[in-house]
Amino acid sequence: MNQPIEKKALQAVSLAGFIICVAVAVWGWQTGVLTSQEKLQALVTQWGPAGALLFTVFQAVQVVVPILPGGLGCLVGVILFGPVWGFAYNYAGICVGSLMAFAVARSCGKPLLSLLFSEELIAKYRHWTEERNRFARLFALAIFLPVAPDDFLCYLAGTTDMSWRSYTAIILLGKPFAIALYSLGLTAVWQMIVH
């Protein structure tokens, strides 16, 4: 089956982003930056406030163009900036990215879902949108708990009749708990690996 040129282009961008992330990870591992929290923090400190801004922008972009699992970004935020500022930058970036994903989907409609996500994933959650008012409740629960494909659900929400007000409230109020759980859980795993 031939894929549309747009889907192939998006897949190429995602693949290129993934390869860059792997290359950076390999470099970081070989240089010790990824095995030493002190070296990693020193590297980011050299960037000053721009480091925090770049990280926040990265977190926003990785929601719109999913390259890595969002939980990894949460871990990196806490490692680089500590639990308080790491959480704040994670929260700001992910919320901005979630709003951007909703806006893109609202503008482009359902055909965009097929370009970005597998048909299996779309089919799995399609029934959420079939009953009026049911989607908002399920979406809120999924955003609150760190187990659902949040990036996809943000795009899916943009193809429904959910209002901007409801969507924004769910994102702003639901994301902190999931981000905190990702951050704490993955930080504990990271500490076990590097110590």
Residue, then its C-alpha position, 0 to 999 in steps of 0.5 A: m500500500n502506498q503511503p501519502i507523501e506527507k506521511k512519509a515526510l513526517q516519518a522521515v522527520s521523526l526518524a531523523g529526530f530519533i537518530i539525532c537523539v540516539a547519537v547524542a545519547v551515545w556521545g553522552w554515554q561515551t563522554g560520561v555526561l550521561t553517567s554523571q549527574e554532576k557533568l550533565q548539570a555542569l554542561v547545562t549550567q554553561w548555557g545559563p538561562a538559555g539552557a532552561l529555555l531550550f529544554t522547555v522548548f524541546q519539551a513542547v516540540q516533543v509533544v507536537v512531533p513525538i520523537l521520544p517518550g515524554g517520560l524521558g524528558c521529565l527525567v532529564g528535566v529533574i536531572l538537569f535542573g533539580p526536582v523543583w525547577g525540573f518539574a516547572y520546566n517540564y510542566a511549562g513545556i509539556c502544557v505549551g506543547s499540548l496546547m499546540a497539538f490541540a491547535v494543530a489538530r483543530s486546524c487540520g482535522k482527523p486526516l492529520l491523525s492518520l499521518l502522525f499515528s498508527e491506524e491501530l492506535i486511532a482505532k483503539y481510542r476512536h470509540w472514546t469520541e463516539e458518545r457526547n460528553r464521554f470523551a472529556r471525562l475519559f480524556a481528563l482521566a487519561i491526562f491525570l494518570p501517566v499511562a495513556p498516550d497523551d500526545f495522541l490524545c491531545y491530537l484526538a481532542g483537537t478533532t472533537d467538539m471539546s472547547w478550548r476552555s475545557y481542554t486547557a483546564i484539563i491540561l493545566l490541572g491534570k498534567p502536574f500529577a502525571i509529570a510528578l509521577y514520571s519524574l519521581g519514578l524515572t529519577a529513582v530508576w536513574q539513580m539505581i542505574v548510575h550508582 
